[in-house]
């Protein structure tokens, strides 16, 4: 493999390749609220995995999580892109987001709204927050994971993302095209 020649650019260029999620929360009146969030990652404590979710600004979703600590994290597949774009361009302060059809149910372990169209849903409880400027990062305990029953889950480390067909965001929307292999498939083996 040949070395790559690079150039320096301003720090405002931040390549944050992230899967897209729609966060579901409960409003104070008990109604549901959804907003797209792409600043989602994972960390662990012992054997427990936590989602790390950062939200910028004063959006209702952020206020709801700060108020009661409960949220669903719904993976966006490419067929859900119109719904994600709708939630991202319509704000809770402007009224109920009901101009396009979607289906909502309740979480199985956490009392949160869940999008029935999502193939992978985390039900979470925020346990810790960190504030940096206008951004709040929530460290969330995963209480339950709901997955499309058609997914093969024999080994959690071999999930074929092409079956989930997630939307990937990096300033624009992308999708995943190919399964390339697993860890170790590309290791250079020593010659005997």
N, C-alpha and C positions, 0 to 999 in steps of 0.2 A: 504494500500500500504506500502510495506516495504522500509525502508531507503536504499539508495544505498551507498556502500562503494566506495570511489573514491581515486585516487592517483594523485599526481602532475606530470606533464610532462613539457618539455621545451616549452616556448611560441611560438616556430616555428610551433607547432601543432595548426592550426587554423581551426576549423570546420565552414566554411562559406557555409552553405547550401543555394544555390541560384538557381533561375530559369535561364535557359540559353537564351540569346538573341543574335541576329545578328544585329549589328548596321549598318545602311546604310547611306552613306554620298556622297556628290558630290566632285569629284576631281576638281582641278583648271581648267582642260580642259573641264569640264562638264560631263565627264564619271562617272559612279557609282563605288563605292567601298564598300565592305562589310567585316566585321570582327566580330567574336564571342566575346562577352563580358559577363561575369557572375557577375561582381560586380555592380549589379543594385538593387536599393531599391526605396522607395517612402517616401515622406514627404508631408506636406501640409502647406498652408498659408491661413487661413480662410477656405473658401469652395473650394479653388483651390488645386488640387493635383499636385505635381511635381515629376518627376523622378530624382533620384540621381544616377549618373553613374560615376564610377571611371575607369580610364584607365591608365595602366602602360606602361612605355617605350616611344619609339619614333614612334609608329605605325602611318601609314598614316591616319587611321580613327581619331585618336586623333588630328593630325595636321589639318584635315579638319574641325572638330568641333571647334577647337580653331580659325580657320581662318574665318568661316562664321556663326558658331553657330547653324547650321541646321542638324538634324539627324532623321532617322527613327529607331525605336526600335522594332524589329520583334521577337516575341516569337517563340522559337524553340520547335516544337512538335517532338515526337520520330521518325516520318517518315522523318523529316528534318535532322536527325543526320548525315547522310553522307555529306550533304551540309555544316553543321556547322564544321564538322571535316576537310573538304576540305578547307574552308575559314581559319581555324585555322592553317593549315599546309602549306598554300601557301600565300606568302606575296606580297603586292602591288609593292614593289621595284623590284620584279622578273618579273613583267609584268601583263597583264590582267588575271583575274581569270575566265577562260572560258573553263576549261577542263571537266566540268560536266554540264549537262543542268539545268537551273533554269530560272524563269520568273520574270521580273522586270517591274513594272509600276511606276507611279509618285504619290506622296501623293495628297490627295484631298484638304488639307488646307496649307500644307508646301511643298515647291519644293524640295523634297527628293526622293531618290529611295526607293521603297518598294518591298519586296519579296512577290510575289503572292501566294507562298506556305504557308505563315504564317497565322495562324488562329486568331491572335491578334496582331495588329500593333499600336504603338504610333507614331504620328508625333509630333516632338518636336523642341523647340528653346531653346538653352542654354542661361541662363540669368546671371549666376554667376559661377565663377570657384574658386576652392581652390587647391593649389599645396602643396603637401607633398612629398619631395624627388623627385623621378622619376614618381610619380603618380599625375594625375590631376583628380579632381572630378568636374563634371559638374552638376549644378542644372538646370534642364530643365523644362520649362513650357510645359505642354501637350496641344497642339493646336487642336488635333483631335485623335480619337481612331477609328480604323477600326476593326470590328470583323466578324468572319464567320457568315453568315446570318442564319445558322442552330442553332446557340446558343440561348438559352432562356435567355433573359435579363430583366425579370420582376422586379427583385430585384438585384441591383449591389452587395449586400452583400451575395448573395447566388449562386455565380458562381460555378458550378461543374467543378473543375479542371480536373476530369477524362475525360470530353468531350474535353478539350484543349490538353490533353495528353502531358504536358510539359516535357522537359528534365530538370532534376535537376542536378546541378553540385556541387561536393564537393571534387574535386580532381579526381573523376571518374564520369561517367555518370550514372544517375539513372532515374527511372520513378515513377509515382504515381500509386498506385494500387487500393486504395479504398477510397470512400467518407465515412468519419467516422461520420459526423454530423455537426451541427451548434452550435454557441455560446449558451450556456444554456442547451444543450441536456445532459450534463454530470454533471450538478450541483447536489450537494447533497442537497436534500430537507429536511428541518427541520421536525421532527416528531411532529405531533400535540398532 
